[in-house]
Amino acid sequence: MKDMTKGNPTRLILQFAIPLLVGNLFQLVYSLTDTRIVGSFLGESALAAVGATNSLNSLMIGFLMGMTNGFAIVTARYFGGGDHKGMKKAIAGTVVLSTVTVAALTVLTVVFLTPLLRILNTPEELLAQSASYFRIILLGMLVTVFYDACAATLRAVGDSITPLIFLVLSTAFNVVLDLLFICVFDWGVPSAAGATVMAQGISVLMCLLFIKRKYPQLVPGRDDFMRFFHDRHVFQWMYSTGLSMGFMLSLVNLGSVVLQSAINTFGADIIVAHTAARKLTEVFMMPFSVLATTMATYCSQNLGAGQIARIKAGIWRALFLSWMWCLIVIAIVYTIVPTLIYMVTGSTTPEIIGTATKYLHINAVFYFVTVVISVLRNSLQGLGDLTTPLISSSIELVGKVLIVILLVPRLDYMGVIVSEPIIWFIMVIPLIAQAAFGKTFRAMRAEMQQA
């Protein structure tokens, strides 16, 4: 466990963020490897079928990850304040609320999967493969949420190393199972989803056994569950925080689902190009999301300990580190990105390479804005502001809907490319306004002056 309320903020942020970054890199390496295996061994049609579900998959995973991270903010607040009984009650709540929520989501999405894919304008020739792939992903959501919950709880108490170890193992299992199911057994597109679920399941079991042996103080007992069930305040606090972060990421990804419905009308080459560009975007933006996740835990622990001055210093240092990465990304995008696109897709089709390159050339120069969005949004969540991040994310959703209605019919895929920079500049406004003038930071400044 790591207490982030004492010591140099920059060092603590980096010590927490670097293992998280390495873990996310391994996860993306798997994702990119999976994309390459499917494209190389099953063909571009199979890759397009998987890509057609990409935004919907991100929507579900984003909600679950955001929800468990929201629960972990409550755990971190108790940990930072030294209340270990409250911490175990929050962990018990994480188990209960995660299970109930994911069970309801699984039933709803599996029942309405085909209509959802049709709403996304999934080409008819891809529909069967897309449905067979995504149905398995949905049936494995309980496994996904338990991994997310274990990782988020460990990070809440300052341990970002252990989730990395089990993520690396899960990634290795995933690649091996992908190669076995697709290349050896020739089981097709659904087996890629099955490999993902199985690998995550193995990782969850190992993680639970490790927590029980190494961190028994994190294992809730019967009394902790009973305290949670009888504490209405904690129930409301956890669910409001969890759903707020889950919906925040869902609104972001729901906007991508809306865009995907337009992208799917442009044909398989554009779908593959967009899939490749988004995969690389995830790589490039990963340090932003890692530092944002770090700041949620950092701010929550320090708020619980009453260390107000450290919160402001930490936010500025996270922004500076992210801006340095932006400069590196721009250099990469304008030099070797066509090669990276080929490595992701295995395709030499000029339209695929050219379209994905254009997307990244235009978007990368505006990453400086996304840094502010990521860091401030998660910092505010960690400080208990559940409203401003949702407002910012809602702007993104509404903006993408308007783009599909107004720009895509006139500009075709170029309308999709320019949509995100336009929306980023709008959605950062409420976050900066809250940081400069809002009650969350105003109350913190007043407390610092009184100290």
C-alpha beads as a LAMMPS data file, in Angstrom:
LAMMPS data file: protein, C-alpha beads

451 atoms
450 bonds

1 atom types
1 bond types

-500.0 500.0 xlo xhi
-500.0 500.0 ylo yhi
-500.0 500.0 zlo zhi

Masses

1 110.0

Atoms # bond

1 1 1 0.000 0.000 0.000
2 1 1 1.134 3.562 -0.681
3 1 1 0.051 6.658 1.239
4 1 1 -0.063 9.550 -1.273
5 1 1 -0.639 12.185 1.411
6 1 1 3.071 12.452 2.320
7 1 1 6.186 13.055 0.230
8 1 1 7.014 14.804 -3.053
9 1 1 3.842 14.998 -5.220
10 1 1 5.668 14.577 -8.552
11 1 1 7.548 11.495 -7.353
12 1 1 4.387 9.956 -5.872
13 1 1 2.372 10.652 -9.019
14 1 1 5.037 9.067 -11.223
15 1 1 5.527 6.086 -8.890
16 1 1 1.804 5.425 -9.054
17 1 1 1.315 6.255 -12.741
18 1 1 4.247 4.412 -14.332
19 1 1 3.097 0.877 -13.354
20 1 1 -0.402 1.853 -14.450
21 1 1 0.988 3.081 -17.775
22 1 1 3.002 -0.097 -18.318
23 1 1 -0.097 -2.162 -17.542
24 1 1 -2.213 -0.212 -20.002
25 1 1 0.523 -0.588 -22.608
26 1 1 0.417 -4.349 -22.193
27 1 1 -3.357 -4.257 -22.535
28 1 1 -3.091 -2.218 -25.706
29 1 1 -0.345 -4.476 -27.032
30 1 1 -2.818 -7.306 -26.662
31 1 1 -5.550 -5.258 -28.341
32 1 1 -3.257 -4.392 -31.241
33 1 1 -2.018 -7.979 -31.467
34 1 1 -5.601 -9.217 -31.464
35 1 1 -6.420 -6.784 -34.282
36 1 1 -3.400 -7.948 -36.282
37 1 1 -4.152 -11.665 -35.718
38 1 1 -7.779 -11.250 -36.792
39 1 1 -6.807 -9.136 -39.823
40 1 1 -3.953 -11.399 -40.942
41 1 1 -5.548 -14.816 -40.418
42 1 1 -9.265 -14.125 -40.888
43 1 1 -9.125 -11.247 -43.383
44 1 1 -10.205 -7.598 -43.572
45 1 1 -13.894 -8.556 -43.538
46 1 1 -13.487 -10.226 -40.127
47 1 1 -11.480 -7.241 -38.893
48 1 1 -14.243 -4.907 -40.062
49 1 1 -16.815 -7.064 -38.204
50 1 1 -14.847 -6.684 -34.970
51 1 1 -14.223 -2.993 -35.665
52 1 1 -17.932 -2.364 -36.187
53 1 1 -18.515 -3.264 -32.515
54 1 1 -15.511 -1.337 -31.228
55 1 1 -17.353 1.759 -30.012
56 1 1 -20.100 -0.302 -28.353
57 1 1 -17.455 -2.444 -26.661
58 1 1 -15.664 0.689 -25.442
59 1 1 -18.987 2.016 -24.145
60 1 1 -19.602 -1.037 -21.959
61 1 1 -16.012 -1.382 -20.751
62 1 1 -15.772 2.366 -20.114
63 1 1 -18.898 2.348 -17.978
64 1 1 -17.750 -0.598 -15.873
65 1 1 -14.239 0.771 -15.435
66 1 1 -15.569 4.222 -14.558
67 1 1 -18.037 2.756 -12.081
68 1 1 -15.426 0.680 -10.236
69 1 1 -13.025 3.645 -10.229
70 1 1 -15.824 5.690 -8.681
71 1 1 -16.292 3.106 -5.947
72 1 1 -12.525 3.181 -5.397
73 1 1 -12.642 6.946 -4.768
74 1 1 -14.731 6.225 -1.659
75 1 1 -12.271 3.502 -0.610
76 1 1 -9.356 5.920 -1.129
77 1 1 -11.087 8.609 0.948
78 1 1 -11.433 6.209 3.900
79 1 1 -7.845 4.995 3.443
80 1 1 -6.461 8.539 3.316
81 1 1 -8.364 9.384 6.498
82 1 1 -7.069 6.277 8.308
83 1 1 -10.561 4.724 8.664
84 1 1 -9.864 1.051 7.871
85 1 1 -13.273 -0.155 9.041
86 1 1 -14.919 2.268 6.632
87 1 1 -12.509 1.131 3.902
88 1 1 -13.598 -2.518 4.247
89 1 1 -17.245 -1.461 4.217
90 1 1 -16.604 0.383 0.944
91 1 1 -14.904 -2.702 -0.525
92 1 1 -17.930 -4.819 0.442
93 1 1 -20.121 -2.239 -1.285
94 1 1 -17.944 -2.490 -4.390
95 1 1 -18.592 -6.243 -4.605
96 1 1 -22.354 -5.905 -4.125
97 1 1 -22.977 -2.933 -6.403
98 1 1 -20.693 -4.227 -9.168
99 1 1 -22.403 -7.627 -9.249
100 1 1 -25.954 -6.259 -9.309
101 1 1 -25.202 -3.640 -11.947
102 1 1 -23.350 -5.906 -14.347
103 1 1 -26.006 -8.639 -14.085
104 1 1 -28.702 -6.188 -15.173
105 1 1 -26.535 -4.805 -17.996
106 1 1 -25.684 -8.273 -19.305
107 1 1 -29.323 -9.311 -19.596
108 1 1 -30.356 -6.089 -21.342
109 1 1 -27.516 -5.981 -23.836
110 1 1 -27.606 -9.657 -24.796
111 1 1 -31.363 -9.540 -25.414
112 1 1 -31.165 -6.397 -27.566
113 1 1 -27.768 -7.006 -29.211
114 1 1 -28.904 -7.406 -32.826
115 1 1 -31.161 -4.314 -32.772
116 1 1 -28.269 -2.353 -31.233
117 1 1 -25.916 -3.390 -34.028
118 1 1 -28.529 -2.423 -36.622
119 1 1 -28.957 0.978 -34.965
120 1 1 -25.193 1.377 -35.462
121 1 1 -25.700 0.771 -39.209
122 1 1 -23.533 -2.336 -39.098
123 1 1 -23.355 -3.619 -42.699
124 1 1 -25.627 -6.620 -43.173
125 1 1 -22.773 -8.777 -44.444
126 1 1 -20.894 -8.135 -41.165
127 1 1 -23.854 -8.444 -38.801
128 1 1 -23.628 -12.169 -38.011
129 1 1 -19.896 -12.090 -37.265
130 1 1 -20.192 -8.872 -35.244
131 1 1 -23.032 -10.293 -33.143
132 1 1 -21.282 -13.615 -32.480
133 1 1 -18.128 -11.785 -31.370
134 1 1 -19.773 -9.214 -29.136
135 1 1 -22.247 -11.608 -27.520
136 1 1 -19.351 -13.494 -25.925
137 1 1 -17.802 -10.226 -24.713
138 1 1 -21.113 -9.295 -23.077
139 1 1 -21.516 -12.679 -21.389
140 1 1 -18.056 -12.209 -19.883
141 1 1 -18.771 -8.755 -18.418
142 1 1 -18.988 -10.129 -14.883
143 1 1 -15.392 -11.305 -15.206
144 1 1 -14.390 -7.883 -16.557
145 1 1 -16.024 -5.963 -13.718
146 1 1 -14.425 -8.159 -11.038
147 1 1 -10.987 -7.546 -12.531
148 1 1 -11.700 -3.811 -12.705
149 1 1 -12.944 -3.851 -9.095
150 1 1 -9.854 -5.696 -7.814
151 1 1 -7.498 -3.377 -9.692
152 1 1 -9.363 -0.212 -8.659
153 1 1 -9.385 -1.239 -4.988
154 1 1 -5.651 -1.942 -4.979
155 1 1 -4.983 1.397 -6.675
156 1 1 -7.224 3.148 -4.121
157 1 1 -4.783 2.135 -1.380
158 1 1 -1.786 3.162 -3.490
159 1 1 -0.776 -0.218 -4.991
160 1 1 -0.498 0.109 -8.768
161 1 1 2.152 -2.648 -9.086
162 1 1 -0.033 -5.677 -8.366
163 1 1 -2.711 -4.841 -10.989
164 1 1 0.154 -4.461 -13.480
165 1 1 1.492 -7.944 -12.738
166 1 1 -1.852 -9.629 -13.268
167 1 1 -2.606 -7.541 -16.345
168 1 1 0.693 -8.651 -17.901
169 1 1 -0.179 -12.282 -17.174
170 1 1 -3.671 -11.781 -18.601
171 1 1 -2.213 -10.222 -21.754
172 1 1 0.156 -13.145 -22.245
173 1 1 -2.677 -15.665 -21.800
174 1 1 -4.782 -13.637 -24.235
175 1 1 -2.229 -13.683 -27.038
176 1 1 -1.533 -17.405 -26.590
177 1 1 -5.237 -18.275 -26.599
178 1 1 -5.846 -16.037 -29.633
179 1 1 -3.168 -17.819 -31.625
180 1 1 -4.426 -21.215 -30.452
181 1 1 -8.120 -20.593 -31.170
182 1 1 -7.740 -18.660 -34.433
183 1 1 -4.568 -20.011 -36.041
184 1 1 -4.578 -23.625 -34.827
185 1 1 -8.234 -24.519 -34.215
186 1 1 -9.600 -22.081 -36.843
187 1 1 -12.630 -21.187 -34.697
188 1 1 -13.131 -17.789 -36.310
189 1 1 -14.082 -14.360 -34.973
190 1 1 -16.010 -15.499 -31.829
191 1 1 -12.912 -17.282 -30.509
192 1 1 -11.083 -13.931 -30.217
193 1 1 -13.747 -12.804 -27.757
194 1 1 -13.624 -16.146 -25.936
195 1 1 -9.854 -15.825 -25.509
196 1 1 -10.305 -12.388 -23.942
197 1 1 -12.883 -13.587 -21.411
198 1 1 -10.922 -16.699 -20.466
199 1 1 -7.673 -14.761 -19.962
200 1 1 -9.434 -12.180 -17.784
201 1 1 -11.021 -14.963 -15.732
202 1 1 -7.633 -16.510 -14.987
203 1 1 -6.288 -13.091 -14.014
204 1 1 -9.214 -12.442 -11.637
205 1 1 -8.714 -15.744 -9.821
206 1 1 -5.005 -15.096 -9.336
207 1 1 -5.643 -11.532 -8.194
208 1 1 -8.229 -12.610 -5.593
209 1 1 -5.906 -15.292 -4.211
210 1 1 -3.066 -12.761 -4.009
211 1 1 -5.203 -10.183 -2.164
212 1 1 -6.369 -12.803 0.329
213 1 1 -2.782 -13.797 1.131
214 1 1 -0.941 -10.459 0.827
215 1 1 -3.608 -7.915 1.853
216 1 1 -6.065 -9.715 4.160
217 1 1 -7.098 -6.303 5.540
218 1 1 -8.742 -5.632 2.151
219 1 1 -10.928 -8.745 2.284
220 1 1 -14.378 -7.809 3.621
221 1 1 -16.090 -10.137 6.065
222 1 1 -19.759 -10.803 6.742
223 1 1 -19.919 -7.908 9.217
224 1 1 -18.555 -5.505 6.573
225 1 1 -21.297 -6.525 4.146
226 1 1 -23.934 -6.100 6.857
227 1 1 -22.576 -2.637 7.743
228 1 1 -22.780 -1.666 4.087
229 1 1 -26.366 -2.899 3.739
230 1 1 -27.396 -0.919 6.821
231 1 1 -25.519 2.286 5.920
232 1 1 -27.742 4.206 3.551
233 1 1 -25.308 7.128 3.385
234 1 1 -22.411 4.981 2.141
235 1 1 -24.711 3.196 -0.334
236 1 1 -25.825 6.519 -1.807
237 1 1 -22.300 7.954 -1.736
238 1 1 -20.774 4.964 -3.501
239 1 1 -23.483 4.528 -6.105
240 1 1 -23.675 8.233 -6.904
241 1 1 -19.879 8.417 -7.259
242 1 1 -19.641 5.147 -9.201
243 1 1 -22.511 5.918 -11.553
244 1 1 -21.238 9.460 -12.031
245 1 1 -17.825 8.228 -13.201
246 1 1 -19.403 5.374 -15.157
247 1 1 -21.816 7.701 -16.936
248 1 1 -19.029 10.212 -17.506
249 1 1 -17.047 7.646 -19.486
250 1 1 -20.234 6.245 -21.026
251 1 1 -21.239 9.637 -22.364
252 1 1 -17.799 9.958 -23.916
253 1 1 -18.076 6.510 -25.481
254 1 1 -21.755 6.950 -26.383
255 1 1 -20.668 9.872 -28.524
256 1 1 -18.236 7.480 -30.212
257 1 1 -21.086 5.007 -30.738
258 1 1 -23.057 7.764 -32.489
259 1 1 -20.053 8.493 -34.700
260 1 1 -19.588 4.761 -35.354
261 1 1 -23.127 4.594 -36.723
262 1 1 -22.061 7.147 -39.333
263 1 1 -18.670 5.505 -39.966
264 1 1 -20.301 2.132 -40.614
265 1 1 -22.108 3.620 -43.634
266 1 1 -18.807 4.387 -45.426
267 1 1 -17.831 0.764 -46.116
268 1 1 -15.239 -1.731 -44.878
269 1 1 -12.096 0.260 -45.828
270 1 1 -13.150 3.309 -43.821
271 1 1 -14.201 1.100 -40.887
272 1 1 -10.758 -0.561 -40.863
273 1 1 -8.981 2.815 -41.220
274 1 1 -10.967 4.331 -38.357
275 1 1 -10.394 1.237 -36.205
276 1 1 -6.622 1.501 -36.768
277 1 1 -6.583 5.255 -36.100
278 1 1 -8.536 4.825 -32.882
279 1 1 -6.254 2.000 -31.716
280 1 1 -3.236 4.272 -32.164
281 1 1 -5.117 7.159 -30.553
282 1 1 -5.618 4.965 -27.494
283 1 1 -1.857 4.398 -27.363
284 1 1 -1.052 8.087 -27.750
285 1 1 -3.630 9.208 -25.180
286 1 1 -2.823 6.509 -22.666
287 1 1 -0.522 8.680 -20.500
288 1 1 -3.360 11.221 -20.247
289 1 1 -5.813 8.645 -18.935
290 1 1 -3.173 7.119 -16.644
291 1 1 -2.352 10.467 -15.048
292 1 1 -6.076 11.218 -14.814
293 1 1 -6.708 7.934 -12.959
294 1 1 -3.740 8.708 -10.723
295 1 1 -5.129 12.146 -9.901
296 1 1 -8.508 10.726 -8.846
297 1 1 -6.766 8.570 -6.219
298 1 1 -4.234 11.290 -5.312
299 1 1 -6.901 13.974 -4.810
300 1 1 -9.239 11.656 -2.898
301 1 1 -6.545 10.443 -0.481
302 1 1 -5.283 13.982 0.154
303 1 1 -8.792 15.332 0.633
304 1 1 -9.444 12.571 3.178
305 1 1 -6.255 13.600 5.003
306 1 1 -7.063 17.320 4.741
307 1 1 -3.920 18.021 2.663
308 1 1 -5.439 20.773 0.501
309 1 1 -2.204 22.483 -0.657
310 1 1 -0.889 19.190 -2.060
311 1 1 -3.945 18.783 -4.292
312 1 1 -3.360 21.967 -6.299
313 1 1 0.373 21.244 -6.644
314 1 1 -0.334 17.709 -7.843
315 1 1 -2.800 18.856 -10.509
316 1 1 -0.330 21.344 -12.013
317 1 1 2.441 18.752 -12.090
318 1 1 0.187 16.188 -13.776
319 1 1 -0.705 18.770 -16.453
320 1 1 2.959 19.576 -17.079
321 1 1 3.919 15.907 -17.457
322 1 1 1.053 15.353 -19.917
323 1 1 1.982 18.378 -22.039
324 1 1 5.514 17.046 -22.407
325 1 1 4.086 13.802 -23.783
326 1 1 1.969 15.773 -26.287
327 1 1 5.132 17.093 -27.949
328 1 1 6.503 13.565 -28.322
329 1 1 3.227 12.292 -29.832
330 1 1 3.130 15.054 -32.456
331 1 1 6.681 14.151 -33.528
332 1 1 5.687 10.469 -33.876
333 1 1 2.475 11.190 -35.789
334 1 1 4.209 13.347 -38.402
335 1 1 7.037 10.881 -39.058
336 1 1 6.222 7.165 -38.789
337 1 1 2.450 6.890 -38.412
338 1 1 1.820 5.157 -41.825
339 1 1 4.180 2.388 -40.720
340 1 1 2.332 2.096 -37.418
341 1 1 -0.994 1.809 -39.246
342 1 1 0.388 -1.042 -41.346
343 1 1 1.673 -2.759 -38.195
344 1 1 -1.811 -2.537 -36.631
345 1 1 -3.870 -3.688 -39.626
346 1 1 -1.462 -5.612 -41.852
347 1 1 -3.143 -3.770 -44.739
348 1 1 -1.361 -2.061 -47.649
349 1 1 -4.564 -0.614 -49.115
350 1 1 -3.827 3.063 -49.909
351 1 1 -7.265 4.280 -48.807
352 1 1 -6.904 2.617 -45.385
353 1 1 -3.380 3.958 -44.782
354 1 1 -4.175 7.443 -46.112
355 1 1 -7.467 7.869 -44.242
356 1 1 -6.051 6.758 -40.887
357 1 1 -2.987 8.990 -41.363
358 1 1 -5.141 12.041 -42.107
359 1 1 -7.239 11.383 -38.990
360 1 1 -4.156 11.304 -36.755
361 1 1 -2.426 14.287 -38.402
362 1 1 -5.416 16.526 -37.700
363 1 1 -6.293 15.276 -34.213
364 1 1 -2.844 14.986 -32.623
365 1 1 -2.078 18.717 -32.660
366 1 1 -5.054 19.324 -30.367
367 1 1 -4.077 16.777 -27.690
368 1 1 -2.969 19.670 -25.459
369 1 1 -6.660 20.354 -24.841
370 1 1 -7.505 16.730 -24.026
371 1 1 -4.833 16.781 -21.316
372 1 1 -6.697 19.488 -19.434
373 1 1 -9.982 17.622 -19.873
374 1 1 -8.599 14.306 -18.576
375 1 1 -6.701 15.652 -15.558
376 1 1 -9.324 18.170 -14.366
377 1 1 -12.252 15.814 -14.916
378 1 1 -10.799 13.029 -12.781
379 1 1 -9.389 15.405 -10.178
380 1 1 -12.843 16.916 -9.695
381 1 1 -14.312 13.425 -9.346
382 1 1 -11.727 12.617 -6.687
383 1 1 -12.709 15.807 -4.830
384 1 1 -16.383 14.852 -4.828
385 1 1 -17.618 17.060 -7.692
386 1 1 -20.005 14.736 -9.515
387 1 1 -21.677 17.419 -11.657
388 1 1 -19.041 19.325 -13.643
389 1 1 -17.403 16.221 -15.215
390 1 1 -20.856 15.001 -16.292
391 1 1 -21.647 18.385 -17.839
392 1 1 -18.378 18.279 -19.786
393 1 1 -19.033 14.712 -20.971
394 1 1 -22.615 15.586 -21.927
395 1 1 -21.265 18.347 -24.148
396 1 1 -19.167 15.733 -25.932
397 1 1 -22.185 13.498 -26.516
398 1 1 -24.406 16.326 -27.796
399 1 1 -21.559 17.630 -29.947
400 1 1 -21.009 14.273 -31.646
401 1 1 -24.729 13.874 -32.323
402 1 1 -24.781 17.326 -33.955
403 1 1 -21.657 16.457 -35.973
404 1 1 -23.363 13.345 -37.363
405 1 1 -26.447 15.377 -38.261
406 1 1 -24.773 18.521 -39.619
407 1 1 -21.196 17.800 -40.751
408 1 1 -21.015 14.149 -41.849
409 1 1 -23.669 14.507 -44.601
410 1 1 -21.699 17.461 -46.024
411 1 1 -18.087 16.413 -45.407
412 1 1 -18.376 12.597 -45.309
413 1 1 -15.577 11.051 -43.207
414 1 1 -13.794 14.410 -42.897
415 1 1 -16.736 15.456 -40.709
416 1 1 -15.819 12.625 -38.326
417 1 1 -12.145 13.635 -38.323
418 1 1 -12.743 17.285 -37.381
419 1 1 -15.480 16.522 -34.865
420 1 1 -13.263 15.754 -31.873
421 1 1 -11.043 18.880 -31.932
422 1 1 -14.137 21.078 -32.203
423 1 1 -15.816 19.322 -29.292
424 1 1 -12.682 19.290 -27.096
425 1 1 -12.498 23.090 -27.130
426 1 1 -16.130 23.335 -26.021
427 1 1 -16.136 20.645 -23.327
428 1 1 -12.996 21.982 -21.590
429 1 1 -14.788 25.273 -20.814
430 1 1 -16.870 24.106 -17.781
431 1 1 -13.851 22.287 -16.323
432 1 1 -11.608 25.362 -16.498
433 1 1 -14.447 27.535 -15.182
434 1 1 -14.892 25.227 -12.185
435 1 1 -11.135 25.187 -11.529
436 1 1 -10.909 28.983 -11.707
437 1 1 -14.190 30.136 -10.166
438 1 1 -16.222 27.105 -9.015
439 1 1 -17.158 26.214 -5.472
440 1 1 -14.975 23.065 -5.322
441 1 1 -11.655 24.870 -5.709
442 1 1 -12.949 28.060 -4.049
443 1 1 -13.705 26.098 -0.882
444 1 1 -10.240 24.543 -1.031
445 1 1 -8.576 27.940 -1.410
446 1 1 -10.568 29.314 1.542
447 1 1 -9.476 26.366 3.692
448 1 1 -5.838 26.960 2.685
449 1 1 -6.086 30.637 3.721
450 1 1 -7.524 29.677 7.118
451 1 1 -4.808 27.080 7.719

Bonds

1 1 1 2
2 1 2 3
3 1 3 4
4 1 4 5
5 1 5 6
6 1 6 7
7 1 7 8
8 1 8 9
9 1 9 10
10 1 10 11
11 1 11 12
12 1 12 13
13 1 13 14
14 1 14 15
15 1 15 16
16 1 16 17
17 1 17 18
18 1 18 19
19 1 19 20
20 1 20 21
21 1 21 22
22 1 22 23
23 1 23 24
24 1 24 25
25 1 25 26
26 1 26 27
27 1 27 28
28 1 28 29
29 1 29 30
30 1 30 31
31 1 31 32
32 1 32 33
33 1 33 34
34 1 34 35
35 1 35 36
36 1 36 37
37 1 37 38
38 1 38 39
39 1 39 40
40 1 40 41
41 1 41 42
42 1 42 43
43 1 43 44
44 1 44 45
45 1 45 46
46 1 46 47
47 1 47 48
48 1 48 49
49 1 49 50
50 1 50 51
51 1 51 52
52 1 52 53
53 1 53 54
54 1 54 55
55 1 55 56
56 1 56 57
57 1 57 58
58 1 58 59
59 1 59 60
60 1 60 61
61 1 61 62
62 1 62 63
63 1 63 64
64 1 64 65
65 1 65 66
66 1 66 67
67 1 67 68
68 1 68 69
69 1 69 70
70 1 70 71
71 1 71 72
72 1 72 73
73 1 73 74
74 1 74 75
75 1 75 76
76 1 76 77
77 1 77 78
78 1 78 79
79 1 79 80
80 1 80 81
81 1 81 82
82 1 82 83
83 1 83 84
84 1 84 85
85 1 85 86
86 1 86 87
87 1 87 88
88 1 88 89
89 1 89 90
90 1 90 91
91 1 91 92
92 1 92 93
93 1 93 94
94 1 94 95
95 1 95 96
96 1 96 97
97 1 97 98
98 1 98 99
99 1 99 100
100 1 100 101
101 1 101 102
102 1 102 103
103 1 103 104
104 1 104 105
105 1 105 106
106 1 106 107
107 1 107 108
108 1 108 109
109 1 109 110
110 1 110 111
111 1 111 112
112 1 112 113
113 1 113 114
114 1 114 115
115 1 115 116
116 1 116 117
117 1 117 118
118 1 118 119
119 1 119 120
120 1 120 121
121 1 121 122
122 1 122 123
123 1 123 124
124 1 124 125
125 1 125 126
126 1 126 127
127 1 127 128
128 1 128 129
129 1 129 130
130 1 130 131
131 1 131 132
132 1 132 133
133 1 133 134
134 1 134 135
135 1 135 136
136 1 136 137
137 1 137 138
138 1 138 139
139 1 139 140
140 1 140 141
141 1 141 142
142 1 142 143
143 1 143 144
144 1 144 145
145 1 145 146
146 1 146 147
147 1 147 148
148 1 148 149
149 1 149 150
150 1 150 151
151 1 151 152
152 1 152 153
153 1 153 154
154 1 154 155
155 1 155 156
156 1 156 157
157 1 157 158
158 1 158 159
159 1 159 160
160 1 160 161
161 1 161 162
162 1 162 163
163 1 163 164
164 1 164 165
165 1 165 166
166 1 166 167
167 1 167 168
168 1 168 169
169 1 169 170
170 1 170 171
171 1 171 172
172 1 172 173
173 1 173 174
174 1 174 175
175 1 175 176
176 1 176 177
177 1 177 178
178 1 178 179
179 1 179 180
180 1 180 181
181 1 181 182
182 1 182 183
183 1 183 184
184 1 184 185
185 1 185 186
186 1 186 187
187 1 187 188
188 1 188 189
189 1 189 190
190 1 190 191
191 1 191 192
192 1 192 193
193 1 193 194
194 1 194 195
195 1 195 196
196 1 196 197
197 1 197 198
198 1 198 199
199 1 199 200
200 1 200 201
201 1 201 202
202 1 202 203
203 1 203 204
204 1 204 205
205 1 205 206
206 1 206 207
207 1 207 208
208 1 208 209
209 1 209 210
210 1 210 211
211 1 211 212
212 1 212 213
213 1 213 214
214 1 214 215
215 1 215 216
216 1 216 217
217 1 217 218
218 1 218 219
219 1 219 220
220 1 220 221
221 1 221 222
222 1 222 223
223 1 223 224
224 1 224 225
225 1 225 226
226 1 226 227
227 1 227 228
228 1 228 229
229 1 229 230
230 1 230 231
231 1 231 232
232 1 232 233
233 1 233 234
234 1 234 235
235 1 235 236
236 1 236 237
237 1 237 238
238 1 238 239
239 1 239 240
240 1 240 241
241 1 241 242
242 1 242 243
243 1 243 244
244 1 244 245
245 1 245 246
246 1 246 247
247 1 247 248
248 1 248 249
249 1 249 250
250 1 250 251
251 1 251 252
252 1 252 253
253 1 253 254
254 1 254 255
255 1 255 256
256 1 256 257
257 1 257 258
258 1 258 259
259 1 259 260
260 1 260 261
261 1 261 262
262 1 262 263
263 1 263 264
264 1 264 265
265 1 265 266
266 1 266 267
267 1 267 268
268 1 268 269
269 1 269 270
270 1 270 271
271 1 271 272
272 1 272 273
273 1 273 274
274 1 274 275
275 1 275 276
276 1 276 277
277 1 277 278
278 1 278 279
279 1 279 280
280 1 280 281
281 1 281 282
282 1 282 283
283 1 283 284
284 1 284 285
285 1 285 286
286 1 286 287
287 1 287 288
288 1 288 289
289 1 289 290
290 1 290 291
291 1 291 292
292 1 292 293
293 1 293 294
294 1 294 295
295 1 295 296
296 1 296 297
297 1 297 298
298 1 298 299
299 1 299 300
300 1 300 301
301 1 301 302
302 1 302 303
303 1 303 304
304 1 304 305
305 1 305 306
306 1 306 307
307 1 307 308
308 1 308 309
309 1 309 310
310 1 310 311
311 1 311 312
312 1 312 313
313 1 313 314
314 1 314 315
315 1 315 316
316 1 316 317
317 1 317 318
318 1 318 319
319 1 319 320
320 1 320 321
321 1 321 322
322 1 322 323
323 1 323 324
324 1 324 325
325 1 325 326
326 1 326 327
327 1 327 328
328 1 328 329
329 1 329 330
330 1 330 331
331 1 331 332
332 1 332 333
333 1 333 334
334 1 334 335
335 1 335 336
336 1 336 337
337 1 337 338
338 1 338 339
339 1 339 340
340 1 340 341
341 1 341 342
342 1 342 343
343 1 343 344
344 1 344 345
345 1 345 346
346 1 346 347
347 1 347 348
348 1 348 349
349 1 349 350
350 1 350 351
351 1 351 352
352 1 352 353
353 1 353 354
354 1 354 355
355 1 355 356
356 1 356 357
357 1 357 358
358 1 358 359
359 1 359 360
360 1 360 361
361 1 361 362
362 1 362 363
363 1 363 364
364 1 364 365
365 1 365 366
366 1 366 367
367 1 367 368
368 1 368 369
369 1 369 370
370 1 370 371
371 1 371 372
372 1 372 373
373 1 373 374
374 1 374 375
375 1 375 376
376 1 376 377
377 1 377 378
378 1 378 379
379 1 379 380
380 1 380 381
381 1 381 382
382 1 382 383
383 1 383 384
384 1 384 385
385 1 385 386
386 1 386 387
387 1 387 388
388 1 388 389
389 1 389 390
390 1 390 391
391 1 391 392
392 1 392 393
393 1 393 394
394 1 394 395
395 1 395 396
396 1 396 397
397 1 397 398
398 1 398 399
399 1 399 400
400 1 400 401
401 1 401 402
402 1 402 403
403 1 403 404
404 1 404 405
405 1 405 406
406 1 406 407
407 1 407 408
408 1 408 409
409 1 409 410
410 1 410 411
411 1 411 412
412 1 412 413
413 1 413 414
414 1 414 415
415 1 415 416
416 1 416 417
417 1 417 418
418 1 418 419
419 1 419 420
420 1 420 421
421 1 421 422
422 1 422 423
423 1 423 424
424 1 424 425
425 1 425 426
426 1 426 427
427 1 427 428
428 1 428 429
429 1 429 430
430 1 430 431
431 1 431 432
432 1 432 433
433 1 433 434
434 1 434 435
435 1 435 436
436 1 436 437
437 1 437 438
438 1 438 439
439 1 439 440
440 1 440 441
441 1 441 442
442 1 442 443
443 1 443 444
444 1 444 445
445 1 445 446
446 1 446 447
447 1 447 448
448 1 448 449
449 1 449 450
450 1 450 451
